[in-house]
Amino acid sequence: MDEAEFLRGRVYGADHDDAGPRPDRVYAELVGGPLDGLLLDVTDRTEHEPCEVVLTTEIGRYGPGGRSVYVRRGVDGRRFDWRGDTPGTS
């Protein structure tokens, strides 16, 4: 099993021992980039909130401390598409 396959279906930011989705939460799928296949918890997010998220990741272009930018696809918010990586702030 490669790293991408291992991450698929797991929740971004969740504890490694319990990274599966919970039935009482709403998730969007991250599509493309280093976080492809991970789920993002959007339970408390409204359709009027900003449609861009910047997520910390160690497996992106800039390594530890780097960030990946994802933009909500359409109005339903069920998928966020990767737009690129950015270095972390110092």
Helices and strands as residue ranges (DSSP letters): H 3-7, G 16-18, E 27-31, E 39-41, E 52-57, E 66-72, E 79-86
